[in-house]
Amino acid sequence: MWLVIGIIIVAVAVVLYEYRLRKPDQLVLSEYNGKIVERKGRFYPRHFSLALPNTTQSSQLNIESSAKGNLDIKIKLSVTVAASMQNISSLIKVGGWNTNAVTKSAKEFETVIHSLIKEFTEKYEIEELSSEKIYNYLHEKVNVSKAMFGLEIISLTVQSFEALDSKISDALRQQESARILEQTEALNQKARITASRAKLKADEQIALMENELDLKKLQLKKSELEQESALAQKRVEDELNRKRMQLEFDKKELELLKNNPELLMLTPQAARLAEASQSLKNARTIVSLSPNDLQQGSDLVEMFKNFLKNTAKGQSKKND
């Protein structure tokens, strides 16, 4: 009985001593059939497993290199890496079977970055180099780190690039300043040209619209003049028709008076003459014929004269 209890106590002590609880920020590895595999369980045997910190590691690199012509330059980099789950074997191969495997592999990776930068900068003049060009070159080359070092590149940033000689640095800064000012001036001139082009286009559109408006006004004016001309023509035609009708009426009236002289007594001239003869018996009667009255024609005038002569003779005889 006591032997069983002792065995149980020893087994519990061994389990408590050997097994550990896997933390959320740990990557637990073990070897199985010659391959590195990851343990997924919550507990793991510490002597048969490797617990790696599954966190990112950042480092600042100050790399001194040289451009073409042996001009010394200084480049500041910021690199952040983490263990690559797809290339654990490469990570263990470079960093070893210990908890500092990621740190050792990152150091090896920094050495590769140093060599890549020196290889790149020695090919170009110092004025041809820039942080952007260095970053693009490194971004293209460091992708091999996943397979070679078992690392995942979280971020890679070129913070600064400058020459070690202060005079060259000042010259480069002045050159960059001049380039920026030139670009700014070019952009300003381009903006002015664009604004002038836009204003010219707007003026052309405005002139075109004003021309169209003037044409529409001329068309409306032409239509109005045509309507006024048509109305004037209609008034003239109506006036001619009216005068023609009046002339026909006067002609018929003259023919009627010519055929019937006794009707002359019904005319306004005869009425005025009769009235004057009744009021002034011993005076000569003067009858004024206005131009409007003479429009009836010369025949009517002659007939009326004859009528007046006959009437005057009859009155003279009566007075005698």
Disulfide bonds with the S-S distance in Angstrom:
none
